[in-house]
Amino acid sequence: MDKVDGHGLRVLLVEDEFLICMMMADALTARGFEVRTAANARDALAHLTCGEPCDVLLTDLNLGPG
């Protein structure tokens, strides 16, 4: 696998499965990304509208309620 370097890019990770979210967040952080997480669409929208920058949005396609 090629090495990936996030160079401090800010990722918003939206995933409703806690263990998957933590595994992905750890992997992204280890590769240099700054990761923020949201467990549902409502929390993700709140993050996106609060003014905190986000370079990449990585989201689950089958989010549960919210």
Secondary structure, 3 states (H helix, E strand, C coil): CCCCCCCCCEEEEECCCHHHHHHHHHHHHHCCCEEEEECCHHHHHHHHHCCCCCCEEEECCCCCCC
